[in-house]
């Protein structure tokens, strides 16, 4: 299939591989915005420094990943977390924090929406406060380019409009939101990786998913959507399907 990432295991569906790699790229982008870039290898993305709140220290990129692909490359002490992207990883001393499902949706059709793109630090601060994470999203996420630690190259944003941070591999992040009575009450992050668009950090009422899909259609027309949810019911009600399990593992 065109766009299939290299080293994709034959028994892992492309929709899952695409979602996994987009999610790992978003984790790396968030870490870079905090000054803590991670490293991509064939079977896992890892970070030697403790990652920002709610972000894992490693993300497996293959169901063939083992403890040896992860533990030597992270701070594996108490509090370490690993996204077991295929629910196949055996990590001694780690416990399952929660389980979730990868989700996928065919490219949404254009739809009217009043949602907008976050384009400045003040709006980002209001967005972060609205989603209940006021200190997690730094203004660096709004910069149109980020340096790839491996190559030192600058990569421009690939978003259709607005601003977005980018990894050296071409992944971009665009933060979107809707208002009610002038206040931000719903929003999400859209990440563009390869031929898919990742959906994460969705907040607001269940109807927020309609705004998410409308903005994805506006900014990234013709692109399928991927992501993961511990409770995918709202996503399923807006055209998504589940494609496979994952787990978050935690070292007590």
FISELO-657633 format. One record per residue: x, y, z of N, C-alpha, C, O, CB in turn; residue number from 1; chain; residue in one letter. Coordinates in steps of 0.1 Angstrom, whole numbers, plus 5000, padded with zeros to 4 digits. Glycine has a CB too. Example, Ala and Ser with C-alpha at 12.3 -4.5 7.8 and 13.67 -1.06 7.14 Angstrom:
! FISELO-657633
nc1_nc2_nc3_cac1_cac2_cac3_cc1_cc2_cc3_oc1_oc2_oc3_cbc1_cbc2_cbc3_pos_unit_code
5132_4943_5078_5123_4955_5078_5132_4967_5078_5142_4967_5085_5113_4955_5090_1_A_a .
5128_4978_5071_5137_4989_5071_5129_5000_5079_5134_5011_5080_5141_4994_5057_2_A_s .
//
This chain:
! FISELO-657633
nc1_nc2_nc3_cac1_cac2_cac3_cc1_cc2_cc3_oc1_oc2_oc3_cbc1_cbc2_cbc3_pos_unit_code
5009_4988_5000_5000_5000_5000_5009_5012_5000_5019_5013_5007_4990_5000_5012_1_A_x .
5005_5022_4992_5013_5035_4992_5013_5041_5005_5002_5042_5012_5008_5044_4981_2_A_x .
5024_5046_5009_5025_5053_5022_5028_5044_5034_5029_5049_5045_5013_5060_5025_3_A_x .
5028_5031_5032_5031_5021_5043_5045_5024_5049_5055_5025_5041_5030_5007_5038_4_A_x .
5046_5026_5062_5059_5029_5068_5068_5018_5067_5064_5006_5066_5057_5033_5083_5_A_x .
5081_5020_5066_5091_5009_5065_5091_5001_5078_5087_5006_5089_5105_5015_5063_6_A_x .
5095_4989_5077_5096_4980_5088_5083_4976_5094_5082_4972_5106_5105_4986_5099_7_A_x .
5072_4978_5087_5058_4974_5093_5057_4959_5093_5059_4953_5083_5047_4980_5084_8_A_x .
5054_4954_5105_5052_4939_5106_5041_4935_5097_5031_4941_5097_5050_4935_5121_9_A_x .
5042_4923_5091_5032_4918_5082_5019_4916_5089_5008_4917_5082_5037_4906_5075_10_A_x .
5019_4913_5102_5007_4909_5108_5000_4921_5115_4990_4919_5123_5009_4898_5118_11_A_x .
5005_4933_5114_4999_4945_5120_4992_4952_5109_4998_4956_5099_5010_4953_5127_12_A_x .
4979_4955_5110_4971_4962_5100_4977_4976_5098_4982_4983_5107_4957_4964_5104_13_A_x .
4977_4981_5085_4983_4994_5082_4976_5005_5090_4983_5014_5094_4981_4996_5067_14_A_x .
4963_5004_5092_4956_5014_5100_4962_5015_5114_4962_5026_5119_4941_5011_5100_15_A_x .
4966_5004_5120_4972_5005_5133_4986_5010_5133_4989_5019_5140_4972_4990_5139_16_A_x .
4994_5005_5123_5008_5010_5122_5008_5026_5120_5015_5033_5126_5015_5003_5110_17_A_x .
4999_5030_5111_4998_5045_5108_4994_5052_5121_5000_5063_5124_4988_5048_5097_18_A_x .
4985_5047_5129_4981_5054_5141_4992_5054_5151_4994_5064_5158_4968_5047_5147_19_A_x .
4999_5043_5152_5010_5041_5162_5021_5051_5159_5026_5059_5167_5016_5027_5162_20_A_x .
5025_5052_5146_5036_5061_5142_5032_5076_5144_5040_5084_5147_5040_5058_5128_21_A_x .
5019_5079_5140_5015_5093_5142_5015_5096_5157_5019_5107_5161_5001_5095_5136_22_A_x .
5010_5087_5166_5010_5090_5180_5024_5091_5186_5026_5100_5194_5003_5079_5187_23_A_x .
5033_5083_5181_5047_5084_5186_5053_5097_5182_5060_5104_5189_5056_5072_5181_24_A_x .
5050_5102_5169_5055_5114_5164_5049_5126_5172_5056_5136_5175_5052_5116_5149_25_A_x .
5037_5125_5176_5031_5136_5185_5037_5136_5198_5040_5147_5204_5016_5134_5186_26_A_x .
5040_5124_5204_5047_5124_5217_5061_5130_5216_5065_5138_5225_5049_5109_5222_27_A_x .
5068_5127_5205_5081_5133_5203_5080_5148_5201_5088_5156_5206_5088_5127_5191_28_A_x .
5070_5153_5194_5068_5167_5191_5065_5174_5205_5071_5185_5207_5057_5170_5182_29_A_x .
5057_5169_5213_5054_5175_5226_5067_5175_5234_5070_5185_5241_5043_5167_5233_30_A_x .
5075_5164_5234_5087_5164_5242_5097_5175_5237_5104_5181_5245_5093_5150_5241_31_A_x .
5098_5176_5224_5107_5186_5218_5102_5200_5222_5111_5209_5225_5107_5185_5202_32_A_x .
5089_5203_5223_5085_5216_5227_5088_5219_5241_5090_5230_5245_5069_5216_5225_33_A_x .
5091_5208_5249_5095_5210_5263_5110_5208_5264_5116_5208_5275_5088_5199_5272_34_A_x .
5117_5208_5253_5132_5207_5253_5137_5193_5257_5149_5192_5261_5137_5216_5263_35_A_x .
5129_5182_5254_5133_5169_5258_5130_5159_5246_5121_5151_5247_5126_5164_5270_36_A_x .
5137_5161_5235_5134_5152_5223_5137_5137_5226_5147_5134_5234_5142_5157_5211_37_A_x .
5130_5129_5219_5132_5114_5220_5139_5109_5208_5144_5117_5200_5119_5107_5222_38_A_x .
5140_5096_5207_5147_5089_5196_5138_5078_5190_5132_5070_5197_5161_5084_5201_39_A_x .
5138_5078_5177_5131_5067_5170_5141_5056_5166_5151_5059_5160_5124_5073_5157_40_A_x .
5137_5044_5169_5144_5032_5164_5134_5023_5157_5122_5027_5156_5151_5024_5176_41_A_x .
5138_5012_5152_5129_5004_5144_5117_4999_5152_5106_4999_5147_5136_4992_5138_42_A_x .
5119_4995_5164_5108_4989_5172_5102_4998_5183_5092_4994_5188_5113_4977_5178_43_A_x .
5108_5009_5186_5103_5018_5196_5108_5032_5195_5119_5035_5190_5106_5012_5210_44_A_x .
5099_5041_5200_5104_5055_5202_5106_5056_5217_5098_5051_5225_5093_5066_5198_45_A_x .
5117_5061_5221_5121_5062_5236_5126_5076_5239_5131_5083_5230_5131_5051_5239_46_A_x .
5126_5079_5252_5131_5092_5257_5139_5089_5269_5134_5084_5279_5119_5102_5259_47_A_x .
5152_5094_5270_5160_5091_5281_5156_5100_5293_5160_5097_5305_5174_5093_5278_48_A_x .
5149_5111_5291_5145_5120_5301_5130_5117_5304_5123_5113_5296_5147_5135_5298_49_A_x .
5126_5120_5317_5112_5119_5320_5104_5129_5311_5107_5140_5310_5109_5122_5335_50_A_x .
5093_5123_5306_5085_5131_5296_5075_5140_5303_5072_5138_5315_5078_5121_5286_51_A_x .
5068_5149_5296_5058_5157_5302_5047_5149_5308_5045_5137_5304_5053_5167_5292_52_A_x .
5039_5155_5317_5028_5148_5323_5018_5142_5313_5015_5148_5303_5020_5158_5332_53_A_x .
5015_5130_5315_5005_5122_5307_5011_5117_5294_5004_5111_5286_4993_5130_5304_54_A_x .
5024_5119_5292_5031_5114_5280_5040_5103_5283_5048_5104_5293_5038_5126_5272_55_A_x .
5041_5092_5275_5049_5081_5279_5064_5083_5277_5068_5091_5269_5044_5068_5271_56_A_x .
5072_5075_5284_5086_5075_5282_5090_5067_5270_5102_5068_5265_5093_5070_5294_57_A_x .
5081_5059_5265_5084_5051_5253_5071_5047_5246_5061_5046_5253_5092_5038_5257_58_A_x .
5072_5045_5233_5060_5040_5225_5065_5029_5216_5074_5031_5208_5054_5052_5217_59_A_x .
5060_5017_5217_5064_5006_5209_5059_5009_5195_5047_5013_5193_5060_4992_5214_60_A_x .
5067_5006_5185_5064_5008_5171_5061_4994_5163_5058_4994_5151_5074_5016_5164_61_A_x .
5063_4983_5170_5062_4970_5164_5057_4960_5175_5061_4961_5186_5075_4965_5158_62_A_x .
5048_4951_5171_5044_4940_5180_5056_4931_5184_5055_4923_5193_5033_4932_5175_63_A_x .
5067_4932_5177_5079_4924_5180_5088_4931_5190_5098_4925_5194_5086_4922_5167_64_A_x .
5084_4943_5195_5093_4950_5205_5093_4942_5217_5084_4935_5222_5087_4964_5207_65_A_x .
5105_4942_5224_5108_4935_5236_5113_4945_5247_5115_4957_5244_5118_4924_5234_66_A_x .
5114_4940_5259_5119_4949_5269_5133_4955_5266_5136_4966_5269_5121_4941_5283_67_A_x .
5141_4947_5258_5154_4952_5254_5153_4964_5245_5163_4972_5244_5162_4941_5248_68_A_x .
5142_4966_5238_5140_4977_5229_5136_4990_5236_5137_5001_5231_5130_4974_5218_69_A_x .
5132_4988_5249_5127_4999_5256_5135_5003_5269_5139_5014_5270_5113_4996_5261_70_A_x .
5136_4993_5278_5141_4997_5291_5155_5003_5292_5158_5012_5300_5141_4984_5300_71_A_x .
5165_4999_5283_5178_5005_5284_5178_5020_5279_5188_5027_5281_5188_4997_5275_72_A_x .
5167_5024_5273_5167_5037_5267_5158_5047_5274_5157_5059_5269_5163_5036_5253_73_A_x .
5153_5044_5286_5145_5053_5293_5149_5053_5308_5157_5044_5312_5130_5049_5292_74_A_x .
5144_5062_5316_5146_5062_5330_5135_5052_5335_5123_5056_5336_5144_5076_5337_75_A_x .
5139_5040_5338_5129_5029_5341_5126_5028_5356_5121_5017_5360_5135_5016_5336_76_A_x .
5129_5038_5363_5125_5038_5377_5111_5040_5380_5103_5041_5371_5133_5048_5385_77_A_x .
5107_5042_5393_5093_5044_5396_5087_5056_5389_5093_5066_5388_5092_5046_5412_78_A_x .
5075_5054_5383_5068_5064_5376_5070_5063_5361_5064_5071_5354_5073_5077_5380_79_A_x .
5079_5054_5356_5081_5053_5342_5068_5047_5336_5061_5039_5341_5093_5044_5339_80_A_x .
5066_5052_5323_5054_5047_5316_5057_5044_5302_5066_5050_5296_5042_5057_5317_81_A_x .
5051_5033_5297_5053_5029_5283_5040_5026_5276_5031_5020_5282_5062_5016_5283_82_A_x .
5039_5031_5264_5027_5028_5256_5030_5015_5248_5038_5015_5239_5023_5040_5246_83_A_x .
5023_5005_5252_5024_4991_5246_5014_4991_5234_5003_4987_5236_5022_4980_5256_84_A_x .
5019_4996_5223_5010_4999_5212_5002_4987_5206_4992_4989_5199_5017_5005_5201_85_A_x .
5007_4975_5209_5000_4963_5203_4995_4954_5214_4991_4942_5211_5010_4956_5194_86_A_x .
4996_4958_5227_4992_4950_5238_4999_4936_5238_4993_4926_5240_4977_4947_5238_87_A_x .
5012_4937_5235_5020_4924_5234_5033_4924_5242_5040_4914_5243_5024_4922_5219_88_A_x .
5036_4936_5248_5049_4938_5255_5049_4932_5269_5040_4934_5277_5052_4952_5255_89_A_x .
5060_4925_5272_5062_4920_5286_5073_4928_5292_5084_4926_5289_5065_4904_5286_90_A_x .
5069_4936_5302_5079_4945_5309_5079_4941_5324_5070_4944_5331_5076_4960_5307_91_A_x .
5089_4934_5328_5090_4930_5342_5089_4942_5352_5096_4952_5349_5103_4922_5345_92_A_x .
5081_4941_5362_5079_4952_5371_5069_4963_5368_5067_4972_5376_5092_4958_5374_93_A_x .
5064_4962_5356_5054_4972_5352_5040_4966_5353_5038_4954_5352_5056_4976_5337_94_A_x .
5030_4975_5356_5016_4971_5357_5008_4979_5346_5012_4989_5341_5011_4975_5371_95_A_x .
4997_4973_5343_4988_4979_5333_4980_4991_5340_4973_4988_5349_4978_4969_5327_96_A_x .
4983_5003_5335_4976_5015_5341_4962_5016_5335_4952_5018_5342_4984_5028_5338_97_A_x .
4961_5014_5321_4948_5014_5315_4949_5008_5301_4960_5007_5296_4941_5027_5314_98_A_x .
4938_5003_5296_4938_4998_5282_4929_5007_5273_4921_5015_5278_4932_4983_5282_99_A_x .
4932_5007_5260_4925_5015_5251_4924_5009_5237_4929_4997_5236_4932_5029_5250_100_A_x .
4918_5016_5228_4916_5011_5214_4921_5021_5204_4918_5033_5205_4902_5007_5211_101_A_x .
4929_5016_5194_4932_5025_5183_4919_5027_5175_4911_5018_5174_4943_5019_5174_102_A_x .
4918_5039_5169_4906_5042_5161_4910_5047_5148_4921_5052_5146_4897_5052_5168_103_A_x .
4901_5046_5138_4903_5050_5124_4890_5054_5118_4880_5049_5121_4910_5038_5116_104_A_x .
4891_5064_5109_4880_5069_5102_4884_5073_5088_4894_5079_5086_4873_5082_5109_105_A_x .
4876_5069_5078_4878_5074_5065_4877_5089_5064_4871_5095_5073_4868_5067_5055_106_A_x .
4884_5095_5054_4884_5109_5053_4870_5115_5054_4861_5112_5046_4891_5113_5040_107_A_x .
4868_5125_5063_4855_5131_5065_4852_5140_5053_4860_5146_5047_4854_5138_5078_108_A_x .
4839_5141_5051_4834_5151_5041_4834_5165_5047_4833_5167_5059_4820_5147_5036_109_A_x .
4836_5175_5038_4835_5189_5043_4822_5192_5050_4812_5187_5046_4837_5199_5032_110_A_x .
4823_5200_5061_4811_5203_5068_4813_5217_5074_4824_5221_5077_4808_5193_5079_111_A_x .
4802_5225_5076_4803_5238_5082_4807_5237_5096_4802_5228_5104_4789_5245_5080_112_A_x .
4815_5246_5101_4819_5246_5115_4824_5260_5119_4829_5267_5110_4830_5235_5118_113_A_x .
4822_5264_5131_4827_5277_5136_4840_5275_5143_4846_5285_5148_4817_5283_5145_114_A_x .
4846_5263_5143_4858_5260_5150_4869_5268_5143_4868_5271_5131_4861_5245_5150_115_A_x .
4880_5271_5151_4892_5278_5146_4905_5271_5150_4905_5262_5157_4891_5293_5151_116_A_x .
4916_5277_5144_4929_5272_5147_4935_5281_5158_4935_5293_5157_4938_5271_5135_117_A_x .
4942_5275_5168_4949_5283_5178_4962_5289_5171_4970_5281_5165_4954_5274_5190_118_A_x .
4963_5302_5171_4974_5308_5164_4983_5317_5173_4993_5323_5168_4969_5316_5153_119_A_x .
4980_5318_5186_4989_5327_5194_4989_5321_5208_4981_5313_5212_4983_5341_5194_120_A_x .
4999_5326_5216_5001_5320_5229_4989_5323_5239_4986_5314_5247_5014_5326_5235_121_A_x .
4983_5334_5238_4971_5337_5247_4960_5327_5244_4954_5322_5254_4967_5351_5245_122_A_x .
4957_5325_5231_4946_5315_5228_4950_5301_5232_4942_5293_5237_4943_5316_5213_123_A_x .
4963_5298_5231_4968_5284_5235_4966_5283_5250_4962_5272_5255_4982_5282_5231_124_A_x .
4969_5293_5258_4967_5293_5272_4953_5291_5276_4949_5283_5285_4973_5306_5279_125_A_x .
4944_5298_5269_4929_5296_5272_4925_5282_5268_4916_5276_5275_4921_5307_5264_126_A_x .
4930_5277_5257_4927_5263_5252_4931_5253_5263_4924_5244_5267_4933_5260_5239_127_A_x .
4944_5255_5268_4949_5245_5277_4941_5246_5290_4939_5235_5297_4964_5248_5280_128_A_x .
4937_5258_5295_4929_5259_5307_4916_5252_5305_4911_5246_5314_4928_5274_5311_129_A_x .
4910_5254_5293_4897_5248_5291_4897_5233_5291_4887_5226_5295_4891_5253_5277_130_A_x .
4908_5227_5287_4909_5212_5287_4914_5207_5300_4916_5195_5302_4918_5208_5275_131_A_x .
4917_5216_5309_4921_5212_5323_4936_5209_5324_4940_5202_5334_4914_5200_5327_132_A_x .
4944_5213_5315_4959_5211_5316_4966_5224_5313_4973_5225_5303_4963_5200_5305_133_A_x .
4965_5233_5322_4970_5247_5320_4985_5248_5318_4990_5258_5312_4966_5256_5331_134_A_x .
4993_5239_5323_5008_5240_5322_5014_5231_5312_5027_5229_5312_5014_5239_5336_135_A_x .
5007_5223_5304_5012_5212_5297_5016_5216_5282_5026_5211_5277_5002_5201_5296_136_A_x .
5010_5226_5276_5011_5229_5262_5019_5242_5261_5013_5253_5261_4998_5230_5255_137_A_x .
5032_5241_5258_5040_5254_5257_5038_5261_5244_5035_5254_5234_5055_5250_5259_138_A_x .
5041_5274_5243_5039_5281_5231_5048_5276_5219_5045_5279_5208_5043_5296_5233_139_A_x .
5059_5268_5223_5067_5263_5212_5059_5254_5203_5064_5251_5191_5079_5255_5218_140_A_x .
5048_5249_5207_5040_5240_5198_5034_5248_5187_5029_5242_5177_5028_5234_5206_141_A_x .
5034_5261_5188_5028_5270_5177_5039_5274_5167_5035_5280_5157_5022_5282_5183_142_A_x .
5051_5271_5169_5062_5275_5159_5060_5267_5146_5057_5255_5147_5076_5273_5165_143_A_x .
5063_5273_5135_5060_5267_5122_5071_5257_5118_5070_5250_5108_5059_5277_5111_144_A_x .
5082_5256_5126_5092_5246_5123_5099_5242_5135_5100_5250_5145_5102_5252_5112_145_A_x .
5105_5230_5135_5112_5225_5147_5125_5217_5141_5124_5212_5130_5104_5215_5156_146_A_x .
5135_5218_5149_5148_5212_5144_5148_5197_5146_5145_5192_5157_5160_5218_5151_147_A_x .
5151_5189_5136_5152_5175_5138_5166_5172_5144_5176_5175_5139_5151_5167_5124_148_A_x .
5165_5166_5156_5177_5163_5164_5187_5155_5156_5200_5156_5158_5174_5157_5177_149_A_x .
5182_5146_5148_5191_5137_5141_5198_5143_5129_5210_5140_5126_5184_5124_5136_150_A_x .
5191_5152_5122_5197_5158_5110_5200_5172_5111_5208_5177_5103_5187_5156_5099_151_A_x .
5195_5179_5121_5197_5194_5122_5190_5202_5112_5192_5214_5110_5211_5196_5121_152_A_x .
5181_5195_5104_5174_5202_5093_5161_5208_5099_5155_5204_5108_5170_5192_5082_153_A_x .
5157_5220_5092_5145_5226_5096_5134_5222_5086_5136_5221_5074_5146_5242_5095_154_A_x .
5122_5218_5092_5111_5214_5084_5099_5223_5086_5095_5225_5098_5107_5199_5088_155_A_x .
5093_5228_5076_5082_5237_5077_5069_5230_5080_5068_5218_5078_5081_5245_5064_156_A_x .
5059_5238_5084_5046_5232_5087_5039_5228_5075_5040_5234_5064_5038_5243_5095_157_A_x .
5032_5217_5076_5024_5211_5065_5010_5213_5067_5002_5207_5059_5028_5197_5063_158_A_x .
5005_5221_5076_4991_5223_5078_4985_5231_5067_4992_5239_5060_4988_5230_5091_159_A_x .
4972_5229_5065_4965_5236_5054_4964_5250_5056_4965_5258_5047_4952_5230_5052_160_A_x .
4962_5254_5069_4962_5269_5073_4965_5270_5087_4965_5260_5094_4948_5275_5069_161_A_x .
4967_5282_5092_4970_5284_5106_4985_5280_5108_4993_5280_5099_4961_5276_5114_162_A_x .
4988_5278_5121_5002_5275_5125_5002_5261_5131_4992_5256_5135_5007_5285_5135_163_A_x .
5014_5256_5131_5016_5243_5137_5031_5239_5138_5039_5243_5130_5009_5232_5129_164_A_x .
5034_5232_5149_5048_5228_5151_5051_5216_5142_5041_5208_5138_5051_5225_5165_165_A_x .
5063_5213_5138_5067_5202_5130_5079_5195_5135_5088_5201_5140_5069_5207_5115_166_A_x .
5079_5182_5133_5091_5174_5135_5099_5174_5123_5094_5177_5112_5088_5160_5140_167_A_x .
5112_5170_5124_5120_5169_5112_5115_5158_5102_5119_5159_5090_5134_5165_5116_168_A_x .
5107_5149_5107_5102_5138_5098_5089_5143_5090_5084_5136_5082_5098_5126_5106_169_A_x .
5085_5156_5093_5074_5161_5086_5061_5161_5093_5051_5166_5088_5072_5154_5073_170_A_x .
5060_5155_5105_5048_5156_5113_5045_5170_5118_5054_5176_5123_5049_5146_5125_171_A_x .
5033_5174_5116_5029_5187_5121_5017_5186_5131_5009_5177_5130_5025_5197_5109_172_A_x .
5016_5196_5140_5005_5196_5149_4997_5209_5148_5003_5220_5148_5010_5194_5164_173_A_x .
4984_5208_5147_4976_5220_5147_4965_5218_5158_4958_5208_5159_4969_5221_5133_174_A_x .
4964_5229_5166_4955_5229_5178_4943_5236_5174_4943_5248_5169_4962_5235_5190_175_A_x .
4931_5230_5176_4918_5236_5171_4908_5237_5183_4910_5230_5193_4912_5227_5159_176_A_x .
4898_5245_5181_4889_5248_5192_4876_5253_5187_4875_5259_5176_4895_5257_5202_177_A_x .
4866_5252_5196_4853_5258_5194_4849_5266_5206_4854_5263_5217_4842_5247_5191_178_A_x .
4841_5276_5204_4837_5285_5215_4822_5284_5218_4814_5281_5209_4841_5300_5212_179_A_x .
4818_5287_5230_4804_5288_5234_4803_5301_5242_4809_5302_5253_4799_5276_5242_180_A_x .
4795_5310_5238_4794_5323_5245_4807_5330_5247_4809_5337_5257_4788_5320_5259_181_A_x .
4816_5329_5237_4829_5336_5237_4840_5328_5244_4852_5332_5242_4827_5349_5244_182_A_x .
4837_5318_5251_4847_5310_5259_4850_5297_5251_4841_5291_5245_4843_5307_5273_183_A_x .
4863_5293_5251_4867_5280_5245_4861_5269_5254_4863_5268_5266_4882_5279_5244_184_A_x .
4853_5260_5248_4846_5250_5255_4849_5236_5250_4845_5226_5255_4831_5252_5256_185_A_x .
4856_5235_5238_4858_5222_5232_4871_5224_5223_4873_5235_5218_4846_5217_5224_186_A_x .
4878_5213_5220_4890_5214_5212_4896_5200_5210_4891_5190_5215_4899_5224_5218_187_A_x .
4908_5201_5203_4915_5189_5200_4929_5193_5194_4931_5204_5191_4907_5180_5190_188_A_x .
4937_5183_5193_4950_5184_5185_4949_5175_5173_4945_5164_5174_4962_5180_5194_189_A_x .
4952_5181_5161_4953_5173_5149_4968_5172_5145_4975_5183_5144_4945_5180_5138_190_A_x .
4973_5160_5143_4987_5158_5138_4987_5152_5125_4980_5142_5122_4995_5149_5149_191_A_x .
4995_5157_5116_4996_5152_5102_5009_5145_5101_5020_5150_5102_4995_5164_5092_192_A_x .
5008_5131_5098_5019_5123_5097_5017_5114_5085_5008_5106_5084_5022_5114_5110_193_A_x .
5025_5115_5074_5024_5107_5063_5010_5110_5056_5007_5121_5053_5025_5092_5066_194_A_x .
5002_5099_5054_4990_5101_5047_4978_5101_5056_4966_5100_5052_4988_5091_5036_195_A_x .
4980_5102_5069_4969_5102_5079_4970_5115_5088_4980_5122_5088_4970_5090_5088_196_A_x .
4959_5117_5095_4958_5128_5105_4954_5122_5118_4944_5116_5119_4948_5139_5100_197_A_x .
4963_5125_5128_4960_5120_5141_4951_5129_5149_4951_5141_5147_4973_5118_5149_198_A_x .
4942_5123_5157_4933_5131_5165_4936_5128_5180_4936_5116_5184_4918_5128_5162_199_A_x .
4938_5138_5188_4941_5135_5202_4937_5147_5210_4933_5158_5205_4956_5133_5204_200_A_x .
4937_5145_5224_4934_5156_5233_4920_5162_5230_4918_5174_5232_4944_5167_5233_201_A_x .
4910_5154_5226_4897_5159_5224_4890_5162_5237_4890_5153_5246_4889_5149_5215_202_A_x .
4884_5174_5239_4877_5177_5251_4864_5185_5247_4863_5190_5236_4886_5185_5261_203_A_x .
4855_5185_5257_4842_5191_5255_4831_5181_5254_4833_5169_5258_4842_5199_5242_204_A_x .
4819_5185_5250_4808_5175_5249_4810_5165_5238_4819_5167_5230_4795_5183_5247_205_A_x .
4802_5155_5238_4803_5145_5228_4803_5151_5214_4809_5145_5204_4792_5134_5229_206_A_x .
4795_5161_5212_4794_5168_5199_4807_5174_5194_4808_5178_5183_4783_5178_5199_207_A_x .
4817_5175_5203_4830_5181_5199_4836_5173_5187_4844_5178_5179_4840_5181_5211_208_A_x .
4833_5160_5187_4838_5152_5176_4834_5156_5162_4841_5154_5152_4834_5137_5178_209_A_x .
4822_5163_5161_4818_5168_5149_4826_5180_5145_4830_5181_5133_4803_5173_5150_210_A_x .
4830_5188_5154_4840_5199_5151_4853_5194_5147_4860_5199_5138_4841_5208_5163_211_A_x .
4858_5183_5154_4871_5177_5150_4871_5172_5136_4880_5175_5128_4874_5165_5160_212_A_x .
4861_5165_5132_4860_5160_5118_4859_5171_5108_4865_5170_5097_4849_5149_5117_213_A_x .
4851_5181_5111_4849_5192_5102_4862_5200_5100_4866_5204_5089_4838_5202_5107_214_A_x .
4870_5202_5111_4883_5209_5110_4893_5200_5102_4901_5205_5094_4888_5213_5123_215_A_x .
4893_5187_5105_4902_5178_5097_4899_5179_5082_4908_5179_5074_4901_5164_5102_216_A_x .
4886_5179_5079_4882_5180_5065_4887_5193_5058_4891_5193_5047_4867_5178_5063_217_A_x .
4886_5204_5066_4890_5217_5061_4905_5218_5059_4909_5223_5049_4884_5228_5071_218_A_x .
4912_5214_5069_4927_5216_5069_4934_5205_5062_4945_5208_5056_4932_5216_5083_219_A_x .
4929_5193_5062_4936_5181_5056_4926_5173_5047_4923_5162_5050_4942_5172_5067_220_A_x .
4921_5179_5037_4911_5173_5029_4915_5159_5023_4927_5158_5018_4906_5182_5017_221_A_x .
4907_5149_5023_4910_5136_5017_4918_5127_5026_4923_5117_5021_4916_5138_5004_222_A_x .
4921_5131_5038_4931_5123_5047_4923_5115_5057_4914_5121_5064_4941_5132_5054_223_A_x .
4925_5102_5059_4919_5095_5069_4924_5099_5083_4934_5105_5084_4921_5080_5067_224_A_x .
4916_5096_5093_4919_5100_5107_4922_5088_5115_4916_5078_5114_4907_5108_5113_225_A_x .
4931_5090_5125_4935_5079_5134_4937_5085_5148_4937_5097_5150_4948_5073_5129_226_A_x .
4937_5076_5158_4939_5081_5171_4937_5069_5181_4937_5058_5176_4930_5092_5175_227_A_x .
4935_5072_5194_4932_5061_5203_4923_5067_5214_4924_5079_5217_4944_5054_5209_228_A_x .
4914_5059_5220_4906_5063_5231_4904_5052_5240_4903_5040_5236_4892_5068_5225_229_A_x .
4904_5055_5253_4901_5045_5263_4886_5041_5263_4882_5030_5266_4905_5049_5277_230_A_x .
4878_5051_5260_4863_5049_5258_4860_5055_5244_4858_5067_5243_4855_5056_5269_231_A_x .
4860_5047_5234_4858_5052_5220_4844_5055_5216_4841_5057_5204_4864_5042_5210_232_A_x .
4834_5054_5225_4820_5055_5221_4817_5068_5214_4809_5067_5204_4811_5054_5234_233_A_x .
4822_5079_5219_4818_5092_5212_4825_5092_5198_4819_5097_5188_4823_5104_5220_234_A_x .
4837_5087_5197_4843_5086_5183_4836_5077_5174_4834_5080_5162_4858_5081_5185_235_A_x .
4831_5065_5179_4824_5056_5171_4811_5062_5166_4806_5059_5155_4821_5043_5179_236_A_x .
4805_5071_5174_4792_5077_5170_4795_5088_5159_4785_5093_5153_4786_5084_5182_237_A_x .
4807_5091_5156_4811_5101_5146_4819_5094_5135_4827_5101_5129_4818_5113_5152_238_A_x .
4816_5082_5132_4822_5075_5120_4835_5068_5122_4840_5062_5112_4824_5085_5110_239_A_x .
4840_5067_5134_4853_5060_5136_4850_5045_5139_4839_5041_5142_4861_5066_5148_240_A_x .
4860_5037_5136_4859_5023_5140_4872_5019_5148_4882_5026_5147_4858_5014_5127_241_A_x .
4871_5009_5157_4883_5004_5164_4891_4995_5155_4885_4987_5148_4879_4998_5177_242_A_x .
4904_4996_5157_4913_4988_5148_4922_4979_5156_4929_4970_5150_4921_4996_5140_243_A_x .
4923_4980_5169_4932_4972_5177_4935_4977_5191_4933_4989_5193_4945_4970_5170_244_A_x .
4939_4969_5200_4941_4973_5214_4955_4978_5217_4965_4976_5209_4939_4961_5223_245_A_x .
4956_4986_5227_4969_4991_5232_4968_4992_5248_4957_4991_5253_4973_5004_5226_246_A_x .
4979_4993_5254_4979_4994_5269_4989_5004_5273_4999_5006_5266_4982_4980_5276_247_A_x .
4987_5011_5284_4997_5020_5290_5002_5012_5303_4995_5009_5312_4991_5034_5294_248_A_x .
5015_5010_5303_5022_5003_5314_5029_5013_5323_5035_5022_5318_5031_4992_5308_249_A_x .
5028_5010_5336_5034_5020_5345_5043_5012_5355_5039_5001_5360_5023_5027_5353_250_A_x .
5054_5018_5359_5063_5012_5369_5059_5018_5382_5061_5030_5384_5078_5015_5366_251_A_x .
5053_5010_5392_5049_5016_5405_5061_5022_5412_5059_5028_5423_5043_5005_5413_252_A_x .
//
